[in-house]
Amino acid sequence: MQSASRKSPTPVTSDATGKGAAATVATPSRGAKPATTPPANGKASGKASGKASGSVPVKSATSPRNARSGDQNGAPAQTGDDAREQSPAALLALRIARSIAVVASVGMFLVLGMGTLVTNTGSQFGCGNDWPLCKGKFIPEFTLATAIEFSHRAVVGVETLLVLAMAVAILYYWQRRLGLRLYAAQSTLSPTLKVVLSPLAELRALGRAYRRMRLELQILLPLMIVFLFAQAALGALAVMYPESPEILALHFGVSLLSFVTLLLPTLFIFDERGWDKLRDRRVTAGFRWLTWGLLAFTYVVVYLGAYVRHTGDELGCLDWPLCNGKVLPTTHAETIVFIHRVGAGLLTIGVVWLFVWATRLRAARPDLYWFSVLALVFVLAQALDGAFVVYSRLDIFSTLSHSAFVALLFGALSYMSLHVVRRPKAVRAKTAGGARRIAAGQGQRRSGRVLAGGAHGG
């Protein structure tokens, strides 16, 4: 009886400090589970006492096996949307969309330059009054004027295909990014029906992608198509009614809008994960209205310049900045040129003002600052090139570069006009959710370090 009631020896273990610590452990009966003693802090199990105490270490709260929401460093794991965006199929589609967008944007810039070349060489009559044929033929007999006009039309045709391909490529990228299936609900169909319905399923998937893509692209992609065909229609009217300077000037203005509606989506798909996020940082209403006002005023100045060119009054003033040695104009031709020059001068002052204001925002909004630098460079180059146009007596290089600087200026201001608008609310909410996940991951990492320190120190 005494041997039955005798207690088992008390084991002595060493803690992390090397001191002996005794603990009385009752001998368990057969089949019973051993009891565990909770730690003093009550936050970790007895397994977390560490290797120094001779027990099995518990997995930390930030271990990949225990924390699905983070990695071993406490960083948040990718969500389903992030994983799809980084999938090989989505990245390949993004590279394709970017490549086509760059080629299409450069092509539209080339179309603008060729249109200026057609006007300045008088080649708009190179194909007669026929459109889309040239002198009643698909491929005419070439003279210099015919070759310039025909090549311009050919480049416009190729550019049309590029613009359509760009729109489809961006939609396809968004479809892959969202993980939308192209051939949904077709597994039970016969092979013949699959062949017939596959294009319809693809169009439906692209339509779903359009409805779920960013709001900016939902607006810009249709405008890109609209201005492309509006430019072609005005080009046809300019051929059939060449005596109308209003239509000819409007043709150049719509071409400029067509260029910008290609440029903005191209820049967007390049910096969506970069400077686009800076749009959430607010700017003052004054800066926003100044940017929009300068964009609209630039279009007015561009239209006046194109109107002066198509009325044949571009040399109404034979010197610069005065007009035939006078401060104020006296004739009709001088008045038209003078109005254009005043508008260009006011535009230059406005862009300088915009640049000075953007300099104050450089730390918080580098996107607005650097594009204001580009706008300042382009407006100054455009003003100096305007003087070169006068003194060179409409040299081809001067007129082409003048149009190029105007297009680039309008593009820079268009980019700034988009970036003074905050991103859509749903996108901002998604970004805020990602920030909260990052903060949670960092909190898990800190708590894991506290647990580990407590286990080793207790």
VMD Tcl script that draws the C-alpha trace (Angstrom):
set ca {
  {0.00 0.00 0.00}
  {2.86 2.34 0.72}
  {4.46 1.58 -2.62}
  {1.21 2.26 -4.43}
  {0.81 5.68 -2.92}
  {4.45 6.69 -3.37}
  {4.88 9.63 -5.74}
  {7.14 9.49 -8.75}
  {10.40 11.45 -8.70}
  {10.16 15.09 -9.59}
  {12.03 15.88 -12.87}
  {14.27 18.90 -12.97}
  {14.73 20.84 -16.24}
  {16.80 23.84 -17.15}
  {15.17 27.00 -18.43}
  {16.62 29.49 -20.87}
  {18.64 31.18 -18.10}
  {20.35 27.97 -17.04}
  {18.70 27.86 -13.57}
  {17.03 24.72 -12.34}
  {13.24 24.71 -12.30}
  {11.31 21.93 -10.65}
  {7.79 20.95 -11.59}
  {5.69 18.27 -9.97}
  {4.09 16.04 -12.60}
  {1.57 13.42 -11.61}
  {2.03 10.05 -13.22}
  {-0.86 9.62 -15.65}
  {-2.92 6.51 -15.62}
  {-2.96 4.22 -18.61}
  {-5.02 5.68 -21.48}
  {-5.31 9.15 -19.96}
  {-3.97 12.20 -21.82}
  {-1.12 14.07 -20.13}
  {-2.11 17.42 -18.70}
  {-0.36 20.54 -19.90}
  {0.44 23.53 -17.79}
  {-0.53 26.86 -19.44}
  {2.16 29.52 -19.55}
  {2.13 32.48 -17.23}
  {1.17 34.99 -19.91}
  {-1.72 32.88 -21.15}
  {-1.08 33.78 -24.81}
  {0.97 30.85 -26.07}
  {0.73 27.11 -25.57}
  {3.22 25.05 -23.55}
  {4.91 24.08 -26.81}
  {6.14 27.63 -27.26}
  {8.64 27.40 -24.40}
  {11.45 26.96 -26.95}
  {14.18 24.56 -27.70}
  {16.14 25.63 -24.63}
  {13.51 24.13 -22.33}
  {13.61 20.83 -24.19}
  {10.03 21.03 -25.48}
  {8.75 21.18 -29.08}
  {8.57 24.77 -30.42}
  {5.22 26.00 -31.62}
  {4.82 27.57 -35.04}
  {4.81 31.33 -34.94}
  {1.72 33.33 -35.81}
  {3.49 34.56 -38.91}
  {4.47 31.10 -40.16}
  {3.30 30.39 -43.72}
  {1.54 27.25 -42.58}
  {-0.34 28.95 -39.78}
  {-1.09 32.36 -41.31}
  {-2.79 32.19 -44.69}
  {-2.95 35.95 -44.87}
  {0.80 36.52 -44.75}
  {4.25 35.19 -45.46}
  {6.97 34.37 -42.97}
  {7.90 38.04 -42.74}
  {4.36 39.08 -41.96}
  {3.65 40.53 -45.42}
  {0.09 40.03 -46.69}
  {-0.51 37.35 -49.26}
  {-1.86 38.17 -52.69}
  {-5.60 38.25 -53.07}
  {-7.38 36.43 -55.90}
  {-7.47 39.59 -58.01}
  {-3.77 40.25 -57.48}
  {-2.90 36.68 -58.37}
  {-4.88 36.87 -61.60}
  {-3.26 40.19 -62.51}
  {0.17 38.59 -62.09}
  {-0.70 35.39 -63.94}
  {1.39 34.54 -67.03}
  {-1.63 34.89 -69.33}
  {-2.48 38.37 -67.98}
  {1.14 39.55 -68.15}
  {1.48 38.32 -71.74}
  {-1.76 40.09 -72.69}
  {-0.48 43.25 -71.02}
  {2.77 43.16 -73.01}
  {0.84 42.70 -76.23}
  {-1.55 45.55 -75.38}
  {1.32 47.87 -74.52}
  {3.18 47.08 -77.74}
  {0.14 47.68 -79.93}
  {-0.74 50.86 -78.01}
  {2.74 52.33 -78.49}
  {2.72 51.57 -82.22}
  {-0.81 53.00 -82.59}
  {0.10 56.21 -80.71}
  {3.24 56.74 -82.78}
  {1.22 56.00 -85.90}
  {-1.37 58.65 -85.03}
  {1.42 61.15 -84.39}
  {2.75 60.29 -87.85}
  {-0.71 60.81 -89.33}
  {-0.78 64.32 -87.83}
  {2.60 65.11 -89.35}
  {1.63 63.75 -92.76}
  {-1.56 65.80 -92.69}
  {0.51 68.92 -92.11}
  {2.79 67.89 -94.96}
  {-0.19 67.44 -97.27}
  {-1.49 70.91 -96.41}
  {1.84 72.74 -96.66}
  {2.73 71.16 -100.01}
  {-0.75 71.76 -101.44}
  {-1.13 68.02 -102.01}
  {-4.68 67.86 -100.72}
  {-5.74 68.01 -104.38}
  {-3.35 65.21 -105.37}
  {-6.23 62.72 -105.61}
  {-8.73 65.20 -107.03}
  {-12.12 65.28 -105.36}
  {-12.38 61.49 -105.02}
  {-12.54 59.66 -101.71}
  {-11.70 56.96 -100.73}
  {-10.40 56.31 -104.25}
  {-7.66 58.48 -105.74}
  {-8.52 59.97 -109.13}
  {-11.10 57.23 -109.56}
  {-8.54 54.45 -109.05}
  {-7.47 52.28 -106.18}
  {-3.80 52.78 -107.08}
  {-3.41 55.92 -109.22}
  {-0.63 57.12 -111.48}
  {1.72 58.99 -109.20}
  {2.86 62.55 -109.30}
  {4.51 64.14 -106.27}
  {1.26 65.60 -104.97}
  {-0.62 62.37 -105.65}
  {2.07 60.32 -103.89}
  {1.94 62.50 -100.78}
  {-1.86 62.46 -100.55}
  {-2.13 58.76 -101.38}
  {0.52 57.80 -98.83}
  {-1.33 59.85 -96.22}
  {-4.53 57.96 -96.91}
  {-2.68 54.62 -96.84}
  {-1.15 55.39 -93.44}
  {-4.58 56.41 -92.14}
  {-5.94 53.03 -93.27}
  {-3.19 51.14 -91.46}
  {-3.68 53.35 -88.39}
  {-7.38 52.51 -88.36}
  {-6.55 48.82 -88.05}
  {-4.02 49.58 -85.31}
  {-6.55 51.57 -83.30}
  {-9.12 48.78 -83.51}
  {-6.45 46.23 -82.57}
  {-5.43 48.39 -79.62}
  {-8.99 48.50 -78.30}
  {-9.35 44.72 -78.63}
  {-5.94 44.11 -77.02}
  {-6.79 46.23 -73.99}
  {-10.16 44.48 -73.63}
  {-8.46 41.09 -73.93}
  {-5.91 42.04 -71.29}
  {-8.68 43.06 -68.91}
  {-10.53 39.83 -69.64}
  {-7.44 37.80 -68.73}
  {-6.81 40.00 -65.71}
  {-10.32 39.39 -64.38}
  {-10.13 35.70 -65.16}
  {-13.25 35.70 -67.34}
  {-13.65 32.53 -69.39}
  {-13.87 32.82 -73.15}
  {-15.71 29.58 -73.78}
  {-18.06 29.45 -70.81}
  {-20.89 26.90 -70.84}
  {-19.67 25.17 -74.03}
  {-18.27 21.92 -72.67}
  {-21.48 20.02 -73.42}
  {-21.96 21.41 -76.93}
  {-21.19 19.58 -80.13}
  {-18.00 20.52 -82.01}
  {-20.02 22.23 -84.76}
  {-21.88 24.43 -82.29}
  {-18.62 25.24 -80.53}
  {-17.15 26.55 -83.77}
  {-20.25 28.66 -84.39}
  {-20.68 29.97 -80.85}
  {-17.03 30.50 -79.91}
  {-16.80 33.99 -81.49}
  {-20.02 34.96 -79.74}
  {-18.66 33.69 -76.43}
  {-15.47 35.68 -76.94}
  {-17.43 38.85 -77.68}
  {-19.55 38.28 -74.60}
  {-16.44 37.81 -72.45}
  {-14.88 40.98 -73.87}
  {-18.14 42.83 -73.20}
  {-18.07 41.68 -69.59}
  {-14.46 42.79 -69.36}
  {-15.43 46.24 -70.70}
  {-18.15 46.62 -68.07}
  {-15.73 45.73 -65.27}
  {-12.62 47.59 -66.43}
  {-11.45 50.94 -65.11}
  {-13.82 53.85 -65.68}
  {-11.12 55.84 -67.48}
  {-10.78 53.15 -70.13}
  {-14.54 52.77 -70.39}
  {-14.63 56.42 -71.49}
  {-11.43 56.64 -73.53}
  {-11.79 53.49 -75.65}
  {-15.15 54.52 -77.21}
  {-13.87 58.09 -77.72}
  {-10.82 56.66 -79.43}
  {-13.04 54.89 -81.98}
  {-15.42 57.85 -82.37}
  {-12.68 60.41 -83.06}
  {-10.93 58.00 -85.42}
  {-13.96 57.76 -87.70}
  {-14.83 61.44 -87.22}
  {-11.34 62.29 -88.44}
  {-11.84 60.08 -91.51}
  {-15.24 61.64 -92.23}
  {-13.85 65.17 -91.97}
  {-10.97 64.13 -94.21}
  {-13.48 63.08 -96.83}
  {-15.35 66.39 -96.45}
  {-12.07 68.28 -96.75}
  {-11.41 66.54 -100.07}
  {-14.90 67.11 -101.43}
  {-15.17 70.70 -100.10}
  {-11.59 72.02 -100.19}
  {-12.69 75.66 -100.26}
  {-13.97 75.56 -96.65}
  {-11.21 76.62 -94.19}
  {-13.56 75.91 -91.27}
  {-13.83 72.22 -92.21}
  {-10.09 71.97 -92.90}
  {-9.25 73.53 -89.53}
  {-11.76 71.30 -87.75}
  {-10.17 68.29 -89.42}
  {-6.84 69.08 -87.78}
  {-8.55 69.70 -84.44}
  {-10.34 66.35 -84.50}
  {-7.09 64.65 -85.52}
  {-5.51 66.15 -82.43}
  {-8.30 64.77 -80.24}
  {-7.87 61.39 -81.89}
  {-4.16 61.45 -81.02}
  {-4.87 62.29 -77.38}
  {-7.51 59.58 -76.96}
  {-4.84 57.08 -78.05}
  {-2.07 58.61 -75.96}
  {-3.97 58.59 -72.66}
  {-4.89 54.86 -72.66}
  {-1.31 54.06 -73.67}
  {0.10 56.00 -70.73}
  {-2.58 54.56 -68.46}
  {-1.69 50.90 -69.04}
  {1.96 51.75 -68.46}
  {1.62 53.60 -65.16}
  {-1.50 52.10 -63.60}
  {0.64 50.67 -60.80}
  {2.86 53.73 -60.70}
  {1.93 57.38 -60.95}
  {-1.75 56.58 -61.40}
  {-1.95 55.90 -57.65}
  {-0.82 59.47 -56.97}
  {-4.17 60.71 -58.22}
  {-5.65 59.87 -54.82}
  {-3.66 62.79 -53.39}
  {-5.93 65.77 -53.75}
  {-4.99 69.02 -55.46}
  {-6.68 72.35 -54.97}
  {-9.68 73.29 -57.06}
  {-7.73 76.25 -58.45}
  {-4.97 74.04 -59.84}
  {-7.52 71.66 -61.28}
  {-9.47 74.39 -63.07}
  {-6.26 76.00 -64.34}
  {-5.22 72.70 -65.91}
  {-8.58 72.12 -67.54}
  {-8.82 75.72 -68.71}
  {-5.39 75.59 -70.35}
  {-6.32 72.36 -72.12}
  {-9.48 73.91 -73.57}
  {-7.69 77.14 -74.46}
  {-4.93 75.18 -76.21}
  {-7.53 73.61 -78.47}
  {-8.89 77.06 -79.34}
  {-5.38 78.35 -80.17}
  {-4.72 75.25 -82.29}
  {-7.95 75.76 -84.21}
  {-7.05 79.42 -84.83}
  {-3.63 78.39 -86.11}
  {-5.13 75.81 -88.46}
  {-7.71 78.33 -89.64}
  {-4.96 80.89 -90.40}
  {-3.08 78.24 -92.36}
  {-6.07 77.19 -94.45}
  {-7.15 80.75 -95.23}
  {-3.70 81.39 -96.67}
  {-3.04 84.27 -94.27}
  {-0.18 82.67 -92.34}
  {2.18 85.32 -93.75}
  {-0.19 88.18 -93.02}
  {2.53 89.39 -90.63}
  {6.01 89.16 -92.14}
  {7.90 89.77 -88.91}
  {7.69 88.64 -85.27}
  {6.66 89.56 -82.59}
  {5.42 92.74 -84.31}
  {3.13 92.60 -87.31}
  {4.72 94.31 -90.31}
  {6.43 96.72 -87.93}
  {3.15 97.59 -86.17}
  {1.85 96.76 -82.73}
  {-1.80 96.60 -83.78}
  {-3.07 95.13 -87.06}
  {-4.86 97.15 -89.74}
  {-5.89 94.60 -92.41}
  {-8.04 91.49 -92.28}
  {-5.10 89.12 -92.77}
  {-3.07 90.90 -90.10}
  {-6.00 90.75 -87.67}
  {-6.40 86.96 -88.02}
  {-2.69 86.37 -87.47}
  {-2.61 88.87 -84.59}
  {-5.48 87.10 -82.78}
  {-3.64 83.80 -83.11}
  {-0.45 85.32 -81.74}
  {-2.22 86.89 -78.78}
  {-3.81 83.54 -77.99}
  {-0.44 81.80 -78.21}
  {1.10 84.41 -75.90}
  {-1.62 83.99 -73.30}
  {-1.24 80.23 -73.53}
  {2.49 80.53 -72.87}
  {1.88 82.69 -69.79}
  {-0.72 80.21 -68.52}
  {1.62 77.21 -68.92}
  {4.41 79.08 -67.09}
  {1.94 79.78 -64.26}
  {0.96 76.09 -64.23}
  {4.61 75.05 -64.02}
  {5.34 77.40 -61.10}
  {2.31 76.08 -59.24}
  {3.23 72.45 -59.95}
  {6.71 73.08 -58.57}
  {5.16 73.48 -55.12}
  {3.53 70.06 -55.52}
  {6.69 68.28 -56.62}
  {7.15 66.22 -53.44}
  {3.56 64.97 -53.25}
  {2.69 64.93 -56.96}
  {5.77 64.26 -59.12}
  {3.46 63.19 -61.96}
  {1.99 66.68 -62.26}
  {5.36 68.34 -61.81}
  {7.20 66.45 -64.55}
  {4.39 66.77 -67.06}
  {4.21 70.49 -66.32}
  {7.92 70.57 -67.19}
  {7.13 68.88 -70.50}
  {4.27 71.30 -71.14}
  {6.59 74.25 -70.47}
  {9.24 72.90 -72.85}
  {6.71 72.25 -75.59}
  {4.96 75.62 -75.31}
  {8.25 77.52 -75.43}
  {9.44 75.43 -78.37}
  {6.14 76.02 -80.12}
  {6.39 79.79 -79.61}
  {9.96 79.97 -80.92}
  {9.08 77.71 -83.83}
  {6.21 80.04 -84.68}
  {8.76 82.80 -85.19}
  {10.85 80.41 -87.30}
  {7.80 79.70 -89.49}
  {7.49 83.42 -90.24}
  {11.16 84.12 -90.90}
  {11.66 80.92 -92.93}
  {8.62 81.80 -95.03}
  {6.76 78.56 -94.31}
  {9.68 76.17 -94.53}
  {8.49 72.54 -94.47}
  {10.62 71.62 -91.46}
  {9.38 74.61 -89.46}
  {5.70 73.92 -90.16}
  {6.04 70.19 -89.40}
  {7.85 70.83 -86.12}
  {5.30 73.51 -85.21}
  {2.46 70.99 -85.52}
  {4.47 68.37 -83.62}
  {5.12 70.67 -80.66}
  {1.45 71.64 -80.53}
  {0.38 67.98 -80.47}
  {2.86 67.13 -77.71}
  {1.78 70.15 -75.67}
  {-1.85 69.12 -75.96}
  {-0.93 65.57 -74.95}
  {0.96 66.73 -71.83}
  {-1.92 68.95 -70.72}
  {-4.39 66.12 -71.37}
  {-2.39 63.82 -69.11}
  {-2.37 66.45 -66.37}
  {-6.10 67.02 -66.82}
  {-6.70 63.34 -66.16}
  {-4.36 63.23 -63.16}
  {-5.98 66.11 -61.32}
  {-9.07 63.89 -61.06}
  {-9.09 61.33 -58.27}
  {-9.36 57.68 -59.15}
  {-12.81 56.04 -59.00}
  {-14.15 55.32 -55.53}
  {-14.06 51.54 -56.02}
  {-10.37 51.63 -56.96}
  {-9.55 53.80 -53.96}
  {-11.43 51.39 -51.70}
  {-9.48 48.45 -53.10}
  {-6.20 50.29 -52.49}
  {-7.29 51.10 -48.94}
  {-8.11 47.42 -48.39}
  {-4.63 46.48 -49.55}
  {-3.15 49.00 -47.14}
  {-5.17 47.50 -44.30}
  {-3.91 44.02 -45.21}
  {-0.34 45.29 -45.17}
  {-0.90 46.89 -41.77}
  {-2.44 43.64 -40.49}
  {0.55 41.69 -41.76}
  {2.93 44.05 -40.04}
  {0.92 43.69 -36.84}
  {1.12 39.91 -37.11}
  {4.86 40.16 -37.56}
  {5.24 42.35 -34.48}
  {3.02 40.06 -32.39}
  {4.99 37.05 -33.60}
  {8.20 38.68 -32.43}
  {6.63 39.42 -29.02}
  {5.47 35.81 -28.71}
  {8.88 34.50 -29.67}
  {10.59 36.85 -27.22}
  {8.20 35.87 -24.43}
  {8.72 32.17 -25.11}
  {12.49 32.44 -25.02}
  {12.53 34.82 -22.08}
  {9.96 32.97 -19.96}
}
mol new
graphics top color blue
foreach p $ca { graphics top sphere $p radius 0.5 }
foreach p [lrange $ca 0 end-1] q [lrange $ca 1 end] { graphics top cylinder $p $q radius 0.2 }
display resetview
